[in-house]
Amino acid sequence: MKILVTGGAGFIGSNVVDRLILEGYNVVVVDNLSSGKRENVDSKAKFYEADIRDSRISEIFETEKPEIVIHNAAQISVRDSVKDPIYDAEVNIIGSLNILELCKRAGVKKVIFASSGGTVYGEQKIFPASEDHPLSPISPYGVAKLAVEKYLYYYYFNYGLKYVSLRYANVYGPRQDPHGEAGVVAIFCSRLVEGKNPVINGDGKQTRDYVYVSDVVEANINAIECDFVGELNIGTGKETDVVELFYMLKEISGKNDVEEVHGPPMEGEQRRSCLDYEKAKLVLGWEPIVKLEEGLKLTYHWFKEIFKGGKYNK
Ligand SMILES: NC(=O)c1ccc[n+]([C@@H]2O[C@H](COP(=O)([O-])OP(=O)(O)OC[C@H]3O[C@@H](n4cnc5c(N)ncnc54)[C@H](O)[C@@H]3O)[C@@H](O)[C@H]2O)c1
């Protein structure tokens, strides 16, 4: 079976691609390398450097005729979406719409979409949030993810294009970019291995639900064959605040001289986020396997290896 992965050179996408190759799928990657890296892409996957907004993508669909599309390509920074909501919408809404139109025309059977459980619900009223929680995103990024879910339903209802929208919690693990604003685990790990002190935004009591990338990959694999159509939370149901995360990583790194340093709070940052994954358990047979402590160790050691000899530079 042929699977096209947009954003397949990025953090989550490339981890998904590695597993698809292992499972014997025929994999095509489309990525404009704006944040992804060519070296992340398994050499057994066919790679196209292309932008999802570009009309030339239609040639790739015509040539490759994928049966499944895993759509990961996106502008991923919540803060950048606030600074420039138009750019965010161009990539995350119009780019996605371009992909969905091509899926319809090429007769793609299913789309698996990387949505965001951390943003589509907005400030949660219930913890953890199930998929029935009110949808009130408080960032353009969250609004765009929700808009794409509505388009997915539209294409399913009118054209029978099946979809699974995986609403990820905060994903962390090897290959996450430590240079951006997103991904506190990657940022803290990279600072620790560089011998710098991590800086906690505000009081550090903001919570997130941290899910390890191999668990997210597993959800994608299960979504390929499932009959379910709709939205599924992919998280752990556990909240961890940034101060707790800092002390866990401090211990893992063994850097006893590192101190709890606080910077200014991030304006408009969501306070708490935590996802109920019961539905994914029911329809995908999916559960998070990797405990936070274990995932943080794996991630920290990956960063340590990669930073040796200054290999990981932007
Ligand atoms: N990391 C998380 O915690 C998280 C949480 C929820 C949802 N997501 C979603 O998961 C997906 C993957 O995120 P990630 O964390 O791996 O980030 P990432 O930046 O590593 O991956 C995104 C990839 O998309 C590519 N890309 C960006 N714009 C593109 C364009 N216009 N055309 C083609 N390619 C383009 C980038 O080069 C990159 O390889 C995104 O859709 C993101 O919104 C991530």
The ligand as an ORCA input file, in Angstrom:
! r2SCAN-3c Opt
* xyz 0 1
  N       4.704     18.470     18.255
  C       3.538     18.567     18.879
  O       3.475     18.602     20.111
  C       2.248     18.631     18.089
  C       1.037     18.677     18.803
  C      -0.151     18.742     18.073
  C      -0.136     18.712     16.696
  N       1.063     18.684     16.042
  C       1.030     18.683     14.582
  O       1.811     17.602     14.104
  C       2.357     17.920     12.831
  C       3.855     17.710     12.830
  O       4.441     18.588     13.785
  P       5.949     18.442     14.294
  O       5.954     18.711     15.742
  O       6.521     17.189     13.765
  O       6.615     19.714     13.613
  P       7.752     19.840     12.486
  O       7.959     21.298     12.246
  O       8.942     19.037     12.862
  O       7.055     19.174     11.237
  C       6.323     19.900     10.277
  C       6.893     19.567      8.920
  O       6.096     20.214      7.927
  C       6.973     20.816      6.969
  N       6.253     21.959      6.394
  C       5.900     23.119      7.002
  N       5.246     23.915      6.142
  C       5.180     23.240      4.974
  C       4.622     23.541      3.707
  N       4.010     24.722      3.476
  N       4.735     22.626      2.715
  C       5.354     21.444      2.929
  N       5.902     21.113      4.103
  C       5.810     21.991      5.116
  C       8.209     21.216      7.750
  O       9.364     21.371      6.950
  C       8.336     20.053      8.725
  O       9.125     19.010      8.196
  C       1.952     19.380     12.568
  O       0.778     19.389     11.789
  C       1.642     19.912     13.951
  O       0.745     21.002     13.904
  C       2.249     18.643     16.704
*
